[in-house]
């Protein structure tokens, strides 16, 4: 199914081409269901799921299902996926915990759009195996070791952004289990330990990654930090990562704004209930599009040089997710909302 939309669906305060952003994802998707970054580039499981979420928002539901079914077919015996594929062939045999867990977010998002319990049930074994693999990399302190190397060694490094994303993934997996009436083993306790690590044990995480803006807002986006703690974190690092009237830097020490990070900050602000600021931030980048309505990947400031010039599937997906969170395009717009999770519990 596909929504009947005009080329540009008008929304309050902004105009976003839903079809333009979705079309680039749909046209990049392969017949197998695989969604690479862009034509000729790699596919990784996390961004593949993100792209599928963009398809769901735009009403490309059959294509979204195909994307999830591709993951189910590609899943390894231990519940993981490789970190990168090229046309279905493994390119990087690292098994990244965060990339493996994210399918739960995509499937819960799909359910919120469609209400399709049957499809959730069909994907349950895939979700269970993925979450069990990921939580098998949790340390006694609560953080998640980031990956298993191609040689089979666990890399004990923990990433704040990755662990935060896993926190969201486990929440969604637990929600799916509740919806379809399936038991879980130890997931709730693992989630609590992971949340404590994110909130109270910053020393467990690789400090070198703090130059990336995602380390700033992902603990908020996933719902590990809420309320006053979330507001304090936004205020504390705002000037470090923000270029006013432009967007969010990818890393604090380079003048490069990305559409994805700016959209994700908008999602985090909307999640904590600050819709006014979320609209302002998203407004900085909502017109950074090509003639077909698809989004740039990033641009330099103040000279506004587009780089790279590729039309990236997951960038377009997260821009749609931000618009959905702010303007309520679908029932899945609430998926990151802290208030939603309080009521869901």
BASE-80714 format. One record per residue: residue in three letters; x, y, z of N, C-alpha, C in turn. Coordinates in steps of 0.2 Angstrom, whole numbers, plus 5000, padded with zeros to 4 digits. Layout:
// residues N
NODE   rest   n_px   n_py   n_pz   ca_px   ca_py   ca_pz   c_px   c_py   c_pz
NODE    Ala      X      Y      Z       X       Y       Z      X      Y      Z
...
// end
This chain:
// residues 345
NODE   rest   n_px   n_py   n_pz   ca_px   ca_py   ca_pz   c_px   c_py   c_pz
NODE    Unk   5004   4994   5000    5000    5000    5000   5004   5006   5000
NODE    Unk   5002   5012   4998    5005    5018    4998   5000   5023   4999
NODE    Unk   5002   5028   5003    4998    5034    5004   4997   5038   4998
NODE    Unk   4991   5040   4997    4989    5045    4992   4992   5052   4994
NODE    Unk   4997   5054   4991    5000    5060    4993   5002   5064   4987
NODE    Unk   5002   5071   4988    5004    5075    4983   5012   5075   4983
NODE    Unk   5015   5078   4978    5022    5078    4978   5025   5081   4985
NODE    Unk   5022   5086   4987    5024    5089    4994   5018   5089   4998
NODE    Unk   5018   5086   5004    5013    5086    5008   5014   5092   5013
NODE    Unk   5009   5096   5013    5010    5102    5018   5009   5101   5025
NODE    Unk   5013   5103   5029    5012    5102    5036   5012   5109   5040
NODE    Unk   5010   5109   5046    5011    5115    5050   5018   5118   5050
NODE    Unk   5019   5124   5048    5026    5127    5049   5031   5125   5044
NODE    Unk   5030   5119   5041    5035    5117    5036   5032   5113   5030
NODE    Unk   5036   5112   5025    5033    5108    5019   5039   5103   5018
NODE    Unk   5037   5097   5019    5041    5091    5018   5039   5086   5013
NODE    Unk   5043   5085   5008    5041    5080    5003   5041   5073   5005
NODE    Unk   5036   5070   5008    5036    5063    5010   5038   5059   5005
NODE    Unk   5035   5060   4999    5036    5055    4993   5043   5056   4991
NODE    Unk   5046   5062   4991    5053    5063    4988   5058   5059   4993
NODE    Unk   5057   5060   4999    5061    5056    5004   5060   5049   5004
NODE    Unk   5054   5046   5003    5053    5039    5003   5055   5036   4996
NODE    Unk   5054   5040   4991    5056    5037    4984   5063   5035   4983
NODE    Unk   5067   5039   4986    5075    5038    4986   5076   5031   4989
NODE    Unk   5073   5030   4995    5074    5024    4998   5071   5018   4994
NODE    Unk   5065   5019   4992    5062    5013    4988   5066   5012   4981
NODE    Unk   5068   5017   4978    5072    5016    4972   5079   5013   4973
NODE    Unk   5082   5013   4979    5088    5011    4981   5087   5003   4983
NODE    Unk   5082   5002   4986    5081    4995    4989   5081   4990   4983
NODE    Unk   5085   4984   4984    5086    4979    4980   5080   4974   4979
NODE    Unk   5079   4970   4974    5073    4966    4974   5073   4961   4980
NODE    Unk   5079   4959   4983    5080    4955    4988   5077   4958   4995
NODE    Unk   5076   4964   4995    5074    4968    5001   5079   4972   5004
NODE    Unk   5085   4971   5002    5091    4974    5005   5091   4981   5003
NODE    Unk   5093   4986   5008    5093    4993    5007   5100   4996   5009
NODE    Unk   5104   4997   5004    5111    4999    5005   5110   5007   5006
NODE    Unk   5116   5010   5008    5116    5017    5010   5114   5021   5004
NODE    Unk   5117   5019   4998    5115    5022    4992   5117   5017   4986
NODE    Unk   5115   5019   4980    5117    5014    4975   5125   5013   4975
NODE    Unk   5127   5007   4975    5134    5005    4974   5138   5005   4981
NODE    Unk   5134   5007   4986    5138    5007    4993   5135   5001   4997
NODE    Unk   5138   5000   5003    5137    4995    5007   5130   4995   5011
NODE    Unk   5128   4990   5014    5122    4989    5018   5124   4987   5025
NODE    Unk   5122   4991   5030    5123    4988    5037   5117   4987   5040
NODE    Unk   5116   4982   5045    5109    4981    5048   5106   4987   5051
NODE    Unk   5110   4991   5054    5106    4996    5058   5103   5001   5053
NODE    Unk   5107   5004   5048    5104    5008    5044   5099   5005   5039
NODE    Unk   5100   4999   5037    5095    4995    5034   5088   4996   5037
NODE    Unk   5088   4995   5044    5082    4995    5048   5079   5002   5048
NODE    Unk   5084   5007   5049    5082    5014    5049   5078   5016   5042
NODE    Unk   5081   5013   5036    5078    5015    5030   5071   5011   5029
NODE    Unk   5070   5005   5032    5064    5002    5032   5059   5006   5036
NODE    Unk   5061   5009   5041    5056    5013    5045   5054   5019   5041
NODE    Unk   5058   5022   5037    5056    5028    5033   5051   5025   5028
NODE    Unk   5052   5019   5025    5047    5016    5020   5040   5016   5024
NODE    Unk   5040   5013   5030    5034    5012    5034   5030   5019   5035
NODE    Unk   5034   5024   5036    5031    5031    5037   5028   5033   5031
NODE    Unk   5031   5032   5025    5028    5034    5019   5023   5030   5016
NODE    Unk   5021   5024   5019    5016    5020    5017   5018   5014   5012
NODE    Unk   5025   5013   5011    5028    5008    5007   5028   5002   5012
NODE    Unk   5023   4999   5013    5023    4994    5019   5025   4987   5016
NODE    Unk   5024   4985   5010    5026    4979    5007   5034   4979   5007
NODE    Unk   5036   4985   5005    5044    4986    5004   5047   4985   5011
NODE    Unk   5044   4988   5016    5046    4988    5023   5046   4981   5025
NODE    Unk   5041   4977   5024    5041    4970    5026   5047   4966   5022
NODE    Unk   5048   4967   5016    5053    4964    5012   5060   4966   5016
NODE    Unk   5061   4972   5018    5067    4973    5021   5068   4969   5028
NODE    Unk   5063   4968   5032    5063    4964    5038   5064   4957   5036
NODE    Unk   5061   4955   5031    5062    4948    5029   5069   4946   5026
NODE    Unk   5072   4951   5023    5079    4950    5021   5083   4949   5027
NODE    Unk   5082   4953   5032    5086    4952    5038   5085   4945   5041
NODE    Unk   5079   4943   5041    5078    4936    5044   5081   4931   5040
NODE    Unk   5082   4932   5034    5085    4927    5030   5093   4927   5031
NODE    Unk   5095   4933   5032    5103    4934    5033   5105   4933   5040
NODE    Unk   5101   4932   5045    5103    4931    5051   5108   4925   5052
NODE    Unk   5113   4926   5056    5117    4921    5057   5115   4916   5063
NODE    Unk   5118   4910   5064    5115    4905    5069   5115   4908   5076
NODE    Unk   5120   4913   5077    5120    4915    5084   5116   4921   5085
NODE    Unk   5112   4923   5080    5107    4929    5081   5110   4935   5079
NODE    Unk   5116   4935   5076    5119    4942    5074   5118   4942   5066
NODE    Unk   5121   4948   5064    5122    4949    5057   5129   4952   5057
NODE    Unk   5132   4952   5051    5138    4955    5049   5137   4962   5049
NODE    Unk   5143   4966   5050    5142    4973    5050   5141   4977   5043
NODE    Unk   5143   4973   5038    5142    4976    5031   5141   4971   5026
NODE    Unk   5137   4972   5021    5136    4968    5015   5136   4972   5009
NODE    Unk   5138   4969   5004    5137    4971    4997   5133   4967   4993
NODE    Unk   5127   4969   4991    5123    4964    4987   5122   4957   4990
NODE    Unk   5121   4957   4997    5120    4951    5000   5126   4947   5002
NODE    Unk   5132   4949   5000    5138    4946    5002   5141   4950   5007
NODE    Unk   5144   4946   5012    5147    4949    5018   5153   4953   5016
NODE    Unk   5154   4959   5018    5160    4963    5017   5164   4964   5023
NODE    Unk   5161   4965   5029    5164    4966    5035   5161   4961   5040
NODE    Unk   5165   4956   5042    5162    4951    5046   5162   4952   5054
NODE    Unk   5163   4958   5056    5162    4961    5063   5155   4960   5064
NODE    Unk   5153   4958   5070    5147    4957    5073   5145   4962   5078
NODE    Unk   5142   4968   5076    5141    4974    5080   5135   4973   5084
NODE    Unk   5135   4973   5091    5130    4972    5095   5124   4977   5094
NODE    Unk   5125   4983   5093    5120    4988    5092   5117   4987   5085
NODE    Unk   5121   4986   5080    5118    4984    5074   5113   4978   5074
NODE    Unk   5115   4973   5078    5110    4967    5078   5104   4968   5082
NODE    Unk   5104   4973   5087    5098    4974    5091   5093   4978   5088
NODE    Unk   5095   4982   5083    5090    4988    5081   5084   4985   5077
NODE    Unk   5084   4979   5075    5078    4976    5072   5072   4977   5076
NODE    Unk   5073   4976   5083    5067    4977    5087   5064   4984   5087
NODE    Unk   5068   4989   5086    5065    4996    5085   5061   4996   5079
NODE    Unk   5064   4994   5073    5061    4994    5067   5054   4990   5067
NODE    Unk   5054   4984   5070    5048    4980    5070   5042   4983   5074
NODE    Unk   5044   4986   5080    5039    4989    5084   5037   4995   5081
NODE    Unk   5041   4999   5077    5039    5005    5073   5034   5003   5068
NODE    Unk   5035   4997   5065    5031    4995    5059   5024   4993   5062
NODE    Unk   5024   4990   5068    5018    4988    5072   5014   4994   5073
NODE    Unk   5017   4999   5076    5014    5005    5077   5010   5009   5071
NODE    Unk   5013   5008   5066    5011    5011    5059   5005   5006   5057
NODE    Unk   5005   5000   5058    5001    4995    5054   4996   4991   5059
NODE    Unk   4998   4990   5065    4994    4986    5070   4995   4979   5068
NODE    Unk   5000   4977   5064    5000    4970    5061   5003   4965   5066
NODE    Unk   4999   4962   5070    5002    4957    5075   5004   4951   5072
NODE    Unk   5001   4949   5066    5003    4943    5063   5011   4943   5060
NODE    Unk   5012   4949   5058    5019    4950    5055   5024   4950   5061
NODE    Unk   5022   4953   5067    5026    4953    5073   5028   4946   5075
NODE    Unk   5023   4942   5075    5023    4935    5077   5028   4931   5072
NODE    Unk   5028   4933   5066    5032    4929    5061   5039   4931   5062
NODE    Unk   5041   4937   5065    5047    4939    5066   5050   4938   5073
NODE    Unk   5046   4935   5077    5048    4935    5084   5055   4931   5085
NODE    Unk   5055   4925   5082    5061    4921    5083   5068   4925   5081
NODE    Unk   5067   4929   5076    5072    4933    5073   5074   4939   5079
NODE    Unk   5069   4942   5082    5070    4947    5087   5073   4944   5093
NODE    Unk   5071   4938   5095    5073    4935    5101   5081   4933   5100
NODE    Unk   5082   4930   5095    5089    4928    5094   5094   4934   5093
NODE    Unk   5092   4940   5090    5096    4946    5090   5097   4949   5097
NODE    Unk   5092   4949   5101    5092    4952    5108   5096   4948   5112
NODE    Unk   5095   4941   5112    5100    4937    5116   5107   4938   5114
NODE    Unk   5108   4938   5107    5115    4939    5105   5118   4945   5108
NODE    Unk   5114   4951   5108    5117    4957    5110   5118   4957   5118
NODE    Unk   5113   4955   5121    5114    4955    5129   5119   4950   5131
NODE    Unk   5121   4945   5127    5126    4941    5128   5133   4945   5129
NODE    Unk   5133   4951   5126    5139    4955    5126   5139   4960   5132
NODE    Unk   5134   4960   5136    5133    4964    5142   5138   4962   5148
NODE    Unk   5142   4967   5150    5146    4966    5156   5143   4966   5162
NODE    Unk   5146   4964   5168    5143    4964    5174   5141   4971   5177
NODE    Unk   5144   4976   5174    5143    4983    5176   5137   4986   5172
NODE    Unk   5135   4983   5167    5129    4985    5163   5130   4987   5156
NODE    Unk   5136   4990   5154    5137    4992    5148   5137   4986   5143
NODE    Unk   5137   4987   5136    5137    4982    5131   5144   4983   5128
NODE    Unk   5148   4977   5128    5154    4977    5123   5152   4978   5116
NODE    Unk   5155   4982   5112    5152    4984    5106   5152   4979   5100
NODE    Unk   5157   4974   5100    5157    4969    5095   5161   4963   5096
NODE    Unk   5160   4958   5091    5164    4952    5091   5168   4953   5084
NODE    Unk   5174   4952   5084    5179    4953    5078   5178   4948   5073
NODE    Unk   5180   4949   5067    5179    4943    5062   5183   4937   5064
NODE    Unk   5188   4938   5069    5192    4932    5071   5188   4929   5077
NODE    Unk   5183   4932   5080    5179    4929    5085   5180   4931   5092
NODE    Unk   5184   4937   5092    5186    4940    5099   5181   4945   5101
NODE    Unk   5179   4945   5107    5175    4951    5110   5179   4957   5111
NODE    Unk   5177   4962   5108    5181    4969    5109   5177   4972   5115
NODE    Unk   5181   4973   5121    5178    4975    5127   5176   4982   5127
NODE    Unk   5178   4986   5122    5176    4993    5122   5168   4994   5122
NODE    Unk   5166   4999   5126    5159    5001    5126   5158   5008   5123
NODE    Unk   5153   5009   5119    5151    5015    5116   5144   5018   5119
NODE    Unk   5144   5024   5121    5138    5027    5124   5133   5027   5119
NODE    Unk   5134   5029   5113    5129    5030    5108   5126   5023   5107
NODE    Unk   5131   5018   5106    5128    5011    5104   5124   5008   5110
NODE    Unk   5127   5009   5116    5123    5006    5122   5116   5009   5123
NODE    Unk   5116   5016   5121    5110    5020    5121   5105   5017   5116
NODE    Unk   5107   5016   5110    5103    5013    5105   5100   5006   5107
NODE    Unk   5105   5002   5110    5103    4995    5112   5097   4996   5118
NODE    Unk   5098   5001   5122    5093    5002    5127   5086   5003   5124
NODE    Unk   5086   5007   5119    5080    5008    5115   5077   5001   5112
NODE    Unk   5082   4997   5109    5080    4991    5106   5077   4986   5111
NODE    Unk   5080   4986   5117    5078    4981    5122   5071   4983   5124
NODE    Unk   5070   4990   5125    5063    4992    5127   5058   4990   5121
NODE    Unk   5060   4990   5115    5055    4989    5110   5054   4981   5109
NODE    Unk   5059   4977   5110    5059    4970    5111   5054   4968   5116
NODE    Unk   5055   4971   5122    5050    4969    5128   5043   4971   5126
NODE    Unk   5042   4977   5122    5035    4979    5120   5032   4974   5115
NODE    Unk   5036   4971   5111    5034    4966    5106   5032   4960   5110
NODE    Unk   5036   4958   5114    5035    4952    5118   5028   4953   5122
NODE    Unk   5027   4958   5125    5020    4960    5128   5014   4959   5123
NODE    Unk   5015   4962   5117    5010    4963    5113   5008   4956   5110
NODE    Unk   5013   4951   5109    5011    4945    5106   5011   4939   5112
NODE    Unk   5012   4941   5118    5011    4937    5123   5017   4931   5124
NODE    Unk   5023   4934   5123    5029    4929    5123   5033   4931   5129
NODE    Unk   5035   4926   5133    5040    4927    5138   5046   4929   5136
NODE    Unk   5050   4932   5141    5057    4934    5140   5061   4932   5146
NODE    Unk   5067   4931   5145    5072    4928    5150   5077   4933   5151
NODE    Unk   5076   4937   5157    5082    4942    5159   5082   4948   5155
NODE    Unk   5078   4949   5151    5079    4956    5147   5077   4962   5151
NODE    Unk   5072   4961   5155    5070    4967    5160   5076   4969   5164
NODE    Unk   5079   4964   5167    5085    4965    5172   5091   4968   5168
NODE    Unk   5092   4965   5162    5097    4968    5158   5096   4975   5156
NODE    Unk   5090   4977   5154    5088    4984    5153   5090   4988   5159
NODE    Unk   5088   4986   5165    5089    4990    5171   5096   4992   5172
NODE    Unk   5100   4986   5171    5108    4987    5172   5111   4992   5167
NODE    Unk   5108   4991   5161    5111    4995    5155   5109   5003   5156
NODE    Unk   5103   5004   5159    5101    5011    5160   5105   5014   5166
NODE    Unk   5106   5010   5171    5110    5012    5176   5117   5014   5174
NODE    Unk   5120   5010   5169    5127    5012    5167   5127   5018   5163
NODE    Unk   5122   5019   5159    5121    5025    5154   5120   5031   5159
NODE    Unk   5116   5031   5164    5115    5037    5168   5120   5038   5173
NODE    Unk   5123   5033   5176    5128    5034    5182   5135   5032   5181
NODE    Unk   5137   5029   5176    5144    5026    5175   5147   5028   5169
NODE    Unk   5148   5035   5168    5151    5037    5161   5158   5034   5160
NODE    Unk   5161   5033   5165    5168    5030    5165   5168   5023   5161
NODE    Unk   5163   5020   5160    5163    5014    5157   5163   5014   5149
NODE    Unk   5162   5020   5147    5161    5021    5139   5167   5025   5136
NODE    Unk   5169   5023   5130    5175    5026    5127   5174   5034   5126
NODE    Unk   5178   5037   5130    5178    5045    5130   5180   5048   5123
NODE    Unk   5184   5044   5119    5186    5047    5113   5180   5048   5108
NODE    Unk   5174   5045   5109    5169    5045    5105   5164   5051   5107
NODE    Unk   5166   5055   5112    5162    5060    5115   5163   5066   5110
NODE    Unk   5167   5066   5105    5168    5071    5100   5162   5071   5095
NODE    Unk   5158   5065   5095    5153    5064    5091   5146   5067   5094
NODE    Unk   5142   5071   5091    5136    5073    5094   5131   5068   5096
NODE    Unk   5131   5062   5093    5127    5057    5095   5128   5055   5103
NODE    Unk   5134   5055   5105    5135    5054    5112   5131   5059   5117
NODE    Unk   5130   5065   5114    5127    5070    5118   5119   5068   5119
NODE    Unk   5116   5067   5113    5109    5066    5114   5106   5059   5114
NODE    Unk   5110   5054   5112    5107    5047    5112   5104   5045   5119
NODE    Unk   5108   5046   5124    5105    5044    5131   5098   5047   5132
NODE    Unk   5096   5053   5129    5090    5056    5129   5085   5053   5124
NODE    Unk   5087   5052   5118    5083    5049    5113   5081   5042   5115
NODE    Unk   5085   5038   5118    5083    5031    5120   5078   5031   5126
NODE    Unk   5078   5037   5130    5074    5037    5136   5077   5035   5142
NODE    Unk   5084   5034   5142    5088    5032    5148   5088   5039   5152
NODE    Unk   5089   5044   5149    5088    5051    5153   5082   5054   5151
NODE    Unk   5078   5056   5156    5072    5060    5155   5071   5066   5160
NODE    Unk   5066   5069   5159    5065    5075    5164   5070   5080   5165
NODE    Unk   5071   5082   5171    5077    5087    5172   5083   5084   5170
NODE    Unk   5085   5078   5171    5092    5076    5168   5093   5077   5161
NODE    Unk   5087   5075   5157    5088    5076    5150   5088   5084   5148
NODE    Unk   5085   5088   5152    5085    5095    5150   5092   5098   5152
NODE    Unk   5095   5096   5157    5102    5098    5159   5107   5096   5154
NODE    Unk   5106   5090   5151    5111    5087    5147   5110   5091   5140
NODE    Unk   5104   5093   5138    5104    5097    5132   5107   5104   5133
NODE    Unk   5106   5107   5139    5109    5114    5140   5116   5113   5140
NODE    Unk   5119   5108   5144    5126    5108    5145   5130   5108   5139
NODE    Unk   5128   5104   5134    5132    5103    5128   5129   5107   5121
NODE    Unk   5124   5111   5122    5121    5114    5116   5126   5118   5112
NODE    Unk   5130   5122   5115    5135    5126    5112   5141   5122   5109
NODE    Unk   5142   5116   5112    5147    5112    5109   5146   5109   5102
NODE    Unk   5140   5107   5101    5138    5104    5095   5133   5107   5090
NODE    Unk   5131   5113   5092    5126    5116    5088   5129   5122   5084
NODE    Unk   5127   5123   5078    5129    5129    5074   5122   5132   5073
NODE    Unk   5121   5138   5076    5114    5141    5076   5112   5142   5069
NODE    Unk   5105   5141   5068    5102    5142    5062   5105   5137   5056
NODE    Unk   5109   5133   5058    5111    5128    5053   5110   5121   5055
NODE    Unk   5112   5119   5061    5110    5112    5063   5115   5109   5068
NODE    Unk   5116   5102   5068    5120    5099    5073   5126   5097   5069
NODE    Unk   5132   5098   5072    5139    5096    5070   5139   5088   5070
NODE    Unk   5142   5085   5066    5143    5078    5067   5148   5077   5073
NODE    Unk   5154   5080   5072    5159    5081    5078   5160   5088   5080
NODE    Unk   5161   5089   5086    5161    5096    5089   5167   5100   5086
NODE    Unk   5172   5097   5083    5178    5101    5081   5178   5102   5073
NODE    Unk   5173   5100   5070    5172    5101    5062   5166   5105   5061
NODE    Unk   5166   5110   5056    5160    5114    5054   5156   5110   5049
NODE    Unk   5154   5104   5050    5150    5100    5046   5144   5098   5049
NODE    Unk   5138   5100   5046    5132    5099    5049   5129   5093   5045
NODE    Unk   5126   5088   5048    5123    5082    5045   5115   5083   5046
NODE    Unk   5112   5081   5041    5104    5080    5041   5102   5075   5046
NODE    Unk   5106   5070   5047    5104    5064    5051   5104   5066   5058
NODE    Unk   5110   5069   5060    5111    5071    5067   5106   5077   5069
NODE    Unk   5105   5081   5065    5100    5087    5066   5093   5084   5067
NODE    Unk   5091   5079   5063    5085    5076    5063   5084   5072   5070
NODE    Unk   5090   5068   5072    5090    5064    5078   5089   5069   5084
NODE    Unk   5093   5075   5084    5092    5079    5090   5085   5082   5090
NODE    Unk   5082   5083   5084    5074    5085    5084   5070   5079   5087
NODE    Unk   5072   5073   5086    5068    5067    5088   5069   5067   5096
NODE    Unk   5075   5068   5098    5076    5068    5106   5073   5074   5109
NODE    Unk   5073   5080   5106    5069    5085    5109   5062   5084   5109
NODE    Unk   5059   5081   5104    5052    5079    5104   5050   5074   5109
NODE    Unk   5055   5069   5110    5054    5064    5114   5053   5066   5122
NODE    Unk   5057   5071   5123    5057    5074    5130   5051   5079   5131
NODE    Unk   5048   5080   5126    5042    5085    5126   5043   5092   5124
NODE    Unk   5049   5094   5122    5050    5100    5120   5049   5101   5112
NODE    Unk   5043   5101   5110    5041    5101    5103   5043   5108   5100
NODE    Unk   5042   5113   5104    5044    5120    5101   5051   5120   5099
NODE    Unk   5056   5118   5103    5063    5118    5101   5064   5113   5095
NODE    Unk   5061   5107   5096    5061    5102    5090   5059   5105   5084
NODE    Unk   5054   5109   5083    5052    5112    5077   5057   5117   5075
NODE    Unk   5060   5120   5079    5065    5125    5077   5071   5122   5074
NODE    Unk   5074   5117   5078    5080    5113    5075   5078   5110   5068
NODE    Unk   5072   5106   5068    5071    5103    5062   5070   5108   5056
NODE    Unk   5067   5114   5058    5066    5119    5053   5073   5122   5050
NODE    Unk   5078   5121   5053    5085    5123    5050   5087   5119   5044
NODE    Unk   5084   5113   5044    5087    5108    5039   5081   5106   5034
NODE    Unk   5075   5107   5036    5069    5104    5032   5069   5106   5025
NODE    Unk   5073   5111   5023    5073    5113    5016   5080   5111   5012
NODE    Unk   5084   5108   5016    5090    5106    5013   5089   5099   5009
NODE    Unk   5086   5101   5003    5084    5095    4999   5086   5096   4992
NODE    Unk   5086   5091   4988    5087    5091    4981   5081   5092   4977
NODE    Unk   5081   5093   4971    5075    5095    4967   5069   5090   4968
NODE    Unk   5071   5083   4969    5066    5078    4969   5063   5077   4976
NODE    Unk   5065   5082   4981    5063    5082    4988   5067   5077   4993
NODE    Unk   5072   5074   4990    5076    5070    4995   5081   5074   4998
NODE    Unk   5083   5072   5004    5088    5076    5008   5095   5076   5007
NODE    Unk   5099   5081   5007    5106    5081    5007   5108   5076   5013
NODE    Unk   5114   5074   5013    5117    5070    5018   5120   5075   5023
NODE    Unk   5124   5080   5021    5127    5085    5025   5130   5091   5022
NODE    Unk   5132   5096   5025    5135    5102    5022   5139   5106   5027
NODE    Unk   5144   5109   5024    5148    5113    5028   5146   5120   5030
NODE    Unk   5148   5123   5035    5146    5130    5037   5152   5134   5038
NODE    Unk   5152   5140   5036    5146    5144    5034   5145   5144   5026
NODE    Unk   5149   5140   5022    5149    5141    5015   5144   5136   5012
NODE    Unk   5141   5132   5015    5135    5128    5013   5137   5124   5007
NODE    Unk   5143   5120   5008    5145    5115    5002   5142   5108   5004
NODE    Unk   5138   5106   5000    5135    5099    5001   5140   5094   5000
NODE    Unk   5141   5090   5006    5145    5084    5006   5143   5079   5011
NODE    Unk   5143   5072   5008    5144    5070    5001   5138   5072   4997
NODE    Unk   5138   5071   4991    5132    5072    4987   5127   5066   4986
NODE    Unk   5129   5061   4989    5125    5055    4988   5118   5056   4991
NODE    Unk   5113   5053   4989    5106    5053    4992   5106   5047   4996
NODE    Unk   5107   5048   5003    5108    5042    5008   5101   5040   5010
NODE    Unk   5100   5033   5010    5093    5031    5012   5091   5032   5019
NODE    Unk   5096   5031   5024    5095    5032    5031   5094   5039   5033
NODE    Unk   5098   5043   5029    5097    5050    5031   5090   5053   5029
NODE    Unk   5087   5051   5023    5080    5052    5022   5075   5049   5027
NODE    Unk   5077   5043   5029    5072    5040    5034   5072   5044   5040
NODE    Unk   5078   5046   5043    5077    5049    5049   5074   5056   5049
NODE    Unk   5075   5059   5043    5071    5066    5042   5064   5065   5043
NODE    Unk   5062   5059   5039    5054    5057    5040   5052   5056   5047
NODE    Unk   5057   5052   5051    5055    5051    5058   5055   5057   5062
NODE    Unk   5059   5062   5061    5058    5068    5065   5052   5072   5063
NODE    Unk   5050   5072   5057    5044    5075    5055   5038   5072   5058
NODE    Unk   5038   5065   5058    5033    5061    5061   5032   5062   5068
NODE    Unk   5038   5063   5072    5038    5064    5079   5035   5071   5081
NODE    Unk   5036   5076   5076    5034    5083    5078   5027   5084   5075
NODE    Unk   5025   5081   5070    5019    5083    5066   5014   5077   5066
NODE    Unk   5016   5071   5068    5011    5066    5069   5008   5063   5062
NODE    Unk   5013   5062   5058    5011    5059    5051   5008   5052   5052
NODE    Unk   5011   5048   5057    5008    5041    5058   5008   5040   5066
NODE    Unk   5005   5034   5068    5005    5033    5075   5012   5031   5078
NODE    Unk   5017   5030   5073    5023    5028    5075   5027   5034   5077
NODE    Unk   5025   5040   5076    5028    5046    5078   5030   5047   5085
NODE    Unk   5026   5043   5089    5027    5043    5097   5032   5038   5099
NODE    Unk   5036   5034   5095    5040    5029    5097   5045   5030   5102
NODE    Unk   5048   5037   5101    5053    5039    5106   5051   5043   5111
NODE    Unk   5045   5044   5112    5042    5049    5117   5042   5046   5124
NODE    Unk   5045   5050   5128    5046    5047    5135   5039   5046   5138
NODE    Unk   5035   5051   5137    5028    5050    5139   5024   5044   5137
NODE    Unk   5025   5042   5131    5023    5036    5128   5025   5030   5132
NODE    Unk   5031   5030   5133    5034    5024    5136   5032   5024   5144
NODE    Unk   5031   5029   5147    5028    5029    5154   5021   5026   5154
NODE    Unk   5017   5028   5149    5010    5026    5148   5010   5018   5146
NODE    Unk   5015   5016   5142    5015    5010    5139   5017   5005   5145
NODE    Unk   5021   5007   5149    5023    5003    5155   5017   5001   5160
// end
